Structures are given as structure tokens and as C-alpha cells.
């Protein structure tokens, strides 16, 4: 029995040590997403305290799933960049205008959903004057390829989606005996001793040529691998032209209903900070915004990359250091640009 216990301890004690390391430094929470996906140590746990007041702001916008009988001037529809709650651009926008937001669970592909709403009775039952269509750069071109512009969604179908929706209760925590317990400590070591690599097959950790872009004064950039894998498609001028044609078509259809379309591409983190990457040898330049900016548009265009890039020299944390998304700093800048477009 003692021999068995000794042999067991010989295996378990190192595992306990690794488990303690993982418990102390691994983040299983949904946000910050890059820390979790990349298996990086969550060593800057107080990083977001600088945004504490923004995270506590009152909610002003109206979600479709929880809508009240109000008259909204602006409809927002998008992806995770439009789901930032009280510190998102739609909430700052709603401090001045009535804003109705289409929940993300309703809209898997926001371009497709907008077509379906246009073909149904949605806009006949609303008093919308502007639609803000947000799409993250990495999936904008591909989303435009996956549409059926003839599909219809009636308000009754939307109501059914809301009634039948069950919020997911995801739990990213790992049990004691798990792959993560072994994987994370080694990934943590790599974070401190390696440069310019893909961690856990999800997140790049790349050296920058300066350390003052984020308030924690780190000279590395974390971004999701899809920012790179999408480049072949997004750097193709023909693909961007087809996207622009779709957006023009949407704008013209909305215009028939006396509604104006505002298009808001959210820059990939890799693209926004590309000029600050120290060694670009293996990292091609993104061309999406260059292509899109040069095209003729029938919609109101928010050139978010140009707008946010102009602020990088004077403002820190335009994007969160540890997350895919822009911070309240960028949300406010983008909101100001949308207000200018409306006024």
C-alpha cells in the first residue's frame, strides 16, 4: 500500500504543482478573449481598472429581444464589436439618439439578416431613419459572399426567435486532470521567452517597435490568427468590389424606405497596429481598407481604420491589449464620427 501511495505521489505532486500554476494565471473567462484562447498568463489582472467608470455606465440603447414601445431613430446590427454593452459605440450613441439593437443571436450574418428584414415587414413597423451596419474586417468580404438577397424575415419570425432563445451557459473551467493543466504552464513559459509565434493555434504574439501603445507599456501585440488567415480573401480587390456592390444595393433598398445606411467596418487588430510590428518579414500588409476606401459608395462610410490610426500616437488602449476588440476609447471616437455623419 505504501509503495502504491509513493508511486501515486510521484505522479500526482508534479501535476498538483502544474495545476496550481494554471489556477493562478490561466483565465477561463470569456473576456479577455486573447488571453484565454492563446493560453497566456493573465498577469495584468488590474489592466481594465482604468475603464472602470465606463463599465458601470447606464444602458441607454434598446435591444430588440427586450424592446420597449419606443421610437428609435437608429438601428444597429453587427457582430461582437456591436455587443459591448454599456461601453460600446451603440450605448454612447444612445445617450443622444434612440437606438434599437438587433441581438447577435438573431443575426449570425448581419448582411444576410439586413436583407431579410428589408424584404419583410420590419421597417414598416419601425420609425428608423439610419441603419448602422457593423462588420469586423476579417469576415466582411466572406459574409457578403454568403447571402441570399431574396430571403424574408417577418416580425412574427423575429418574435419567435426571441421567445425560443436560450442563452448559453458556457463554462470554460477545466477539471483537475485535463490537457490544459499540462499545456498552460509550458505556454506560459513560451510567453516570456519566445517572440513572433502562434500560441495554442489561435493567437499570435508579435513584437512591436514601441511599448507605449497600451497603458501597461508592453511591447508586444496579441491578435487572433484569423486576422492573418483572411488576408488572401480580403486583399483581393475583386472580392472587396463585390462587397461594395452588395453594400450599395442594401443602401439603395433602404433609401427606398427613406432610411440611410451607415457602414462601419471594425478594423482587425492586426491591421490597425500593423505599422508598429517590428519585423514584418512573415506578416503581409492588409489591403482591405485601401481597396474599400477607393470605391464609389451609395452609403455613408465610416473609415474606422483611418480615424483610429490617427489617434494611435496620442491615445493608448485604442484596442484592449488582451482582447480582440476595441476599448471604450475607440468606442467614443467611433461614436463621434457617426454623430457627425448623422448631423
VMD Tcl script that draws the C-alpha trace (Angstrom):
set ca {
  {0.00 0.00 0.00}
  {2.80 2.42 0.91}
  {4.54 1.57 -2.31}
  {1.38 2.33 -4.26}
  {0.92 5.66 -2.43}
  {4.55 6.59 -3.09}
  {4.23 5.84 -6.79}
  {0.95 7.76 -6.94}
  {2.50 10.78 -5.22}
  {5.40 10.68 -7.65}
  {2.86 11.32 -10.41}
  {0.31 13.49 -8.61}
  {2.63 16.01 -6.88}
  {4.08 17.42 -10.14}
  {0.55 17.52 -11.53}
  {-0.63 19.43 -8.45}
  {2.18 21.92 -8.98}
  {1.16 22.44 -12.61}
  {-2.49 22.72 -11.58}
  {-1.66 25.44 -9.05}
  {0.25 27.40 -11.70}
  {-2.69 27.05 -14.08}
  {-5.21 28.08 -11.41}
  {-3.23 31.21 -10.56}
  {-2.52 32.51 -14.04}
  {-4.97 30.96 -16.53}
  {-8.13 32.92 -17.37}
  {-11.16 30.86 -18.35}
  {-13.47 33.87 -18.65}
  {-14.96 34.90 -21.99}
  {-13.14 38.21 -21.83}
  {-10.26 38.94 -22.25}
  {-10.58 36.51 -25.15}
  {-6.98 36.56 -26.41}
  {-5.57 35.61 -23.01}
  {-7.89 32.60 -22.83}
  {-7.56 31.46 -26.46}
  {-3.79 31.90 -26.54}
  {-3.20 30.26 -23.14}
  {-1.26 33.30 -22.00}
  {-0.74 34.13 -18.31}
  {-3.28 36.65 -17.06}
  {-0.66 38.78 -15.34}
  {-2.35 42.15 -15.91}
  {-5.50 41.49 -13.91}
  {-5.89 45.16 -12.96}
  {-5.37 46.36 -16.53}
  {-9.01 47.19 -17.17}
  {-9.49 49.13 -13.95}
  {-8.71 52.29 -15.94}
  {-12.06 51.73 -17.71}
  {-13.99 51.06 -14.51}
  {-16.33 54.05 -14.90}
  {-17.17 53.10 -18.49}
  {-18.04 49.53 -17.48}
  {-20.52 50.94 -14.95}
  {-22.34 53.26 -17.33}
  {-26.10 53.16 -17.58}
  {-27.55 51.23 -20.54}
  {-29.36 53.59 -22.91}
  {-29.90 51.51 -26.05}
  {-32.85 49.22 -26.58}
  {-32.25 45.55 -27.52}
  {-34.80 44.01 -29.83}
  {-35.17 40.98 -27.55}
  {-36.04 43.29 -24.63}
  {-37.61 46.09 -26.60}
  {-40.00 48.59 -25.17}
  {-42.53 50.66 -27.04}
  {-40.18 53.45 -28.01}
  {-39.45 55.36 -31.19}
  {-35.86 54.71 -32.23}
  {-34.06 56.75 -34.84}
  {-31.12 54.39 -35.34}
  {-30.92 50.63 -35.83}
  {-27.59 48.93 -35.10}
  {-26.70 45.47 -36.34}
  {-23.30 43.79 -36.22}
  {-21.04 41.23 -34.58}
  {-19.16 41.17 -31.27}
  {-17.95 44.76 -31.78}
  {-21.61 45.74 -31.51}
  {-22.16 43.64 -28.39}
  {-20.03 45.61 -25.94}
  {-22.92 46.68 -23.75}
  {-22.53 49.83 -21.69}
  {-19.12 50.77 -23.13}
  {-19.96 50.02 -26.77}
  {-20.45 52.60 -29.50}
  {-24.20 51.94 -29.63}
  {-24.61 52.88 -25.96}
  {-22.69 56.15 -26.33}
  {-24.79 56.82 -29.43}
  {-27.97 56.10 -27.47}
  {-27.17 58.87 -24.99}
  {-28.26 61.30 -27.73}
  {-30.46 59.26 -30.09}
  {-32.97 56.45 -29.73}
  {-31.10 53.26 -30.66}
  {-32.60 49.83 -31.35}
  {-30.06 47.00 -31.49}
  {-30.59 43.66 -33.22}
  {-29.28 40.98 -30.85}
  {-26.38 38.91 -32.08}
  {-28.25 35.62 -31.64}
  {-30.77 36.88 -34.21}
  {-28.12 37.89 -36.69}
  {-25.44 35.30 -37.48}
  {-24.57 37.09 -40.73}
  {-25.62 40.71 -40.33}
  {-25.64 41.41 -44.07}
  {-27.99 38.49 -44.69}
  {-30.21 39.49 -41.77}
  {-30.48 43.05 -43.02}
  {-31.68 41.78 -46.41}
  {-34.25 39.57 -44.69}
  {-35.55 42.47 -42.58}
  {-35.77 44.65 -45.68}
  {-37.79 42.01 -47.52}
  {-40.14 41.55 -44.56}
  {-42.34 43.94 -42.62}
  {-39.77 45.04 -40.03}
  {-39.08 48.55 -41.28}
  {-42.77 49.23 -41.91}
  {-43.35 48.76 -38.19}
  {-40.43 50.93 -37.05}
  {-39.53 54.61 -37.35}
  {-35.89 54.00 -38.24}
  {-34.00 56.78 -40.06}
  {-30.49 55.29 -40.01}
  {-29.09 51.76 -40.03}
  {-25.55 51.25 -38.71}
  {-24.18 48.04 -40.24}
  {-21.02 47.00 -38.39}
  {-18.82 44.10 -39.51}
  {-15.34 43.16 -38.37}
  {-12.80 43.40 -41.19}
  {-11.77 39.73 -41.17}
  {-15.23 38.45 -42.10}
  {-16.72 41.32 -44.11}
  {-15.84 40.02 -47.60}
  {-16.78 36.42 -46.77}
  {-20.12 37.47 -45.24}
  {-21.05 39.27 -48.47}
  {-20.46 36.05 -50.42}
  {-22.85 34.01 -48.28}
  {-26.11 35.84 -48.85}
  {-29.48 35.20 -50.42}
  {-30.93 38.63 -51.09}
  {-34.42 37.21 -51.70}
  {-34.96 35.68 -48.25}
  {-37.63 37.17 -46.00}
  {-37.95 37.51 -42.24}
  {-41.22 38.76 -40.83}
  {-41.58 40.41 -37.44}
  {-43.52 37.38 -36.23}
  {-40.48 35.20 -37.02}
  {-38.26 37.57 -35.06}
  {-40.61 37.31 -32.12}
  {-40.44 33.50 -32.29}
  {-36.64 33.62 -32.30}
  {-36.69 35.77 -29.18}
  {-39.21 33.54 -27.38}
  {-37.29 30.34 -28.16}
  {-33.82 31.70 -27.46}
  {-31.99 30.09 -24.56}
  {-28.79 31.90 -23.56}
  {-25.80 29.60 -23.44}
  {-24.20 28.96 -20.09}
  {-20.69 28.25 -21.20}
  {-18.14 27.13 -18.62}
  {-14.53 27.29 -19.75}
  {-13.13 25.97 -16.47}
  {-11.11 22.76 -16.79}
  {-11.12 19.80 -14.39}
  {-8.07 18.85 -12.34}
  {-6.91 16.11 -14.72}
  {-7.07 17.93 -18.02}
  {-4.92 18.72 -21.02}
  {-4.95 22.39 -20.03}
  {-3.17 21.67 -16.75}
  {-0.14 20.39 -18.66}
  {-0.43 22.66 -21.67}
  {-0.80 26.03 -19.95}
  {2.43 26.15 -17.85}
  {4.52 25.44 -20.95}
  {2.57 28.02 -22.95}
  {3.19 30.46 -20.10}
  {6.97 29.89 -20.32}
  {6.85 30.50 -24.05}
  {5.10 33.83 -23.47}
  {8.17 35.08 -21.57}
  {10.93 33.55 -23.70}
  {9.68 33.40 -27.32}
  {8.95 36.02 -29.95}
  {6.74 36.20 -33.04}
  {4.85 32.93 -32.67}
  {1.37 31.45 -32.82}
  {0.23 30.30 -29.38}
  {-2.22 27.44 -28.92}
  {-3.01 27.63 -32.67}
  {-5.25 30.65 -32.03}
  {-3.36 33.80 -31.05}
  {-0.22 35.45 -32.39}
  {2.23 37.11 -30.03}
  {4.26 39.58 -32.09}
  {6.98 42.07 -31.09}
  {6.25 45.76 -31.67}
  {8.77 48.54 -32.25}
  {7.46 50.54 -29.27}
  {5.94 49.95 -25.84}
  {3.58 52.91 -25.39}
  {0.53 51.79 -27.39}
  {-1.08 50.21 -24.32}
  {-1.21 51.55 -20.79}
  {0.63 48.50 -19.40}
  {3.64 49.51 -21.55}
  {4.09 46.10 -23.16}
  {5.95 45.96 -26.49}
  {4.05 43.01 -27.94}
  {0.82 42.65 -29.89}
  {-1.71 39.86 -29.38}
  {-4.15 39.15 -32.20}
  {-6.30 36.24 -33.34}
  {-4.97 34.00 -36.14}
  {-7.99 34.77 -38.37}
  {-6.63 38.30 -38.85}
  {-3.89 36.69 -40.95}
  {-5.76 33.77 -42.49}
  {-8.35 36.13 -44.03}
  {-5.78 38.22 -45.90}
  {-5.84 36.30 -49.18}
  {-9.57 36.92 -49.45}
  {-9.60 40.45 -48.04}
  {-6.63 41.65 -50.10}
  {-8.40 40.60 -53.30}
  {-9.73 43.75 -54.97}
  {-12.44 41.84 -56.84}
  {-13.80 40.44 -53.57}
  {-13.89 43.90 -51.98}
  {-15.61 45.31 -55.08}
  {-18.32 42.63 -54.77}
  {-18.76 43.53 -51.10}
  {-19.12 47.20 -52.05}
  {-21.75 46.30 -54.67}
  {-23.73 44.44 -52.00}
  {-23.50 47.40 -49.63}
  {-24.63 49.79 -52.37}
  {-27.57 47.52 -53.11}
  {-28.54 47.46 -49.43}
  {-28.25 51.22 -49.24}
  {-30.48 51.73 -52.29}
  {-33.11 49.36 -50.91}
  {-33.07 51.18 -47.58}
  {-33.22 54.52 -49.38}
  {-36.49 53.40 -50.98}
  {-37.83 53.26 -47.42}
  {-36.30 56.69 -46.67}
  {-33.59 55.15 -44.49}
  {-29.88 55.88 -44.74}
  {-27.22 53.18 -44.41}
  {-24.07 53.82 -42.36}
  {-21.38 51.19 -42.94}
  {-18.91 50.66 -40.10}
  {-16.10 48.15 -40.72}
  {-14.26 47.34 -37.46}
  {-10.53 47.02 -38.22}
  {-8.77 43.80 -37.34}
  {-6.34 44.43 -34.50}
  {-3.51 43.17 -36.71}
  {-4.38 45.72 -39.40}
  {-4.72 48.69 -37.05}
  {-1.34 48.10 -35.40}
  {0.44 46.70 -38.47}
  {2.79 49.67 -38.95}
  {4.19 49.13 -35.45}
  {5.19 45.48 -35.97}
  {8.98 45.33 -35.62}
  {9.68 42.54 -38.13}
  {7.16 42.34 -40.98}
  {9.05 39.67 -42.92}
  {6.39 36.99 -42.41}
  {3.48 39.36 -41.97}
  {1.89 40.75 -45.18}
  {0.24 44.15 -45.25}
  {-3.59 44.17 -45.09}
  {-5.16 45.99 -48.06}
  {-8.87 45.78 -47.28}
  {-9.34 49.41 -46.25}
  {-7.16 50.66 -49.11}
  {-9.39 48.85 -51.60}
  {-12.71 49.79 -49.99}
  {-11.87 53.47 -49.49}
  {-11.23 53.97 -53.22}
  {-14.60 52.61 -54.38}
  {-17.74 54.59 -55.24}
  {-20.29 54.34 -52.44}
  {-24.00 54.96 -52.19}
  {-23.85 54.68 -48.40}
  {-22.34 56.69 -45.55}
  {-18.89 55.25 -44.91}
  {-17.10 55.36 -41.56}
  {-13.41 54.84 -42.39}
  {-12.66 53.47 -38.95}
  {-9.08 52.45 -39.67}
  {-8.14 55.95 -40.83}
  {-9.99 57.52 -37.90}
  {-8.49 55.27 -35.22}
  {-4.99 55.20 -36.74}
  {-4.85 58.98 -36.43}
  {-5.33 58.59 -32.65}
  {-2.70 55.90 -32.00}
  {0.08 58.42 -31.42}
  {-1.84 60.40 -28.81}
  {-4.11 57.83 -27.11}
  {-3.29 54.49 -25.50}
  {-5.51 51.40 -25.48}
  {-7.41 52.13 -28.68}
  {-7.87 48.36 -28.61}
  {-7.60 46.31 -25.43}
  {-4.14 44.81 -25.03}
  {-5.55 41.41 -24.05}
  {-8.61 41.26 -26.28}
  {-9.68 41.21 -29.94}
  {-11.92 44.24 -29.55}
  {-11.59 47.98 -29.34}
  {-11.84 49.65 -25.95}
  {-14.14 52.45 -24.72}
  {-11.51 54.87 -26.07}
  {-12.23 53.73 -29.63}
  {-15.97 53.37 -29.00}
  {-16.20 57.08 -28.15}
  {-14.13 58.09 -31.18}
  {-16.31 56.00 -33.49}
  {-19.47 57.36 -31.89}
  {-18.36 60.93 -32.55}
  {-17.84 60.07 -36.23}
  {-21.31 58.51 -36.52}
  {-22.83 61.61 -34.90}
  {-21.02 63.82 -37.45}
  {-22.38 61.67 -40.27}
  {-25.93 61.99 -38.92}
  {-25.69 65.73 -38.28}
}
mol new
graphics top color blue
foreach p $ca { graphics top sphere $p radius 0.5 }
foreach p [lrange $ca 0 end-1] q [lrange $ca 1 end] { graphics top cylinder $p $q radius 0.2 }
display resetview
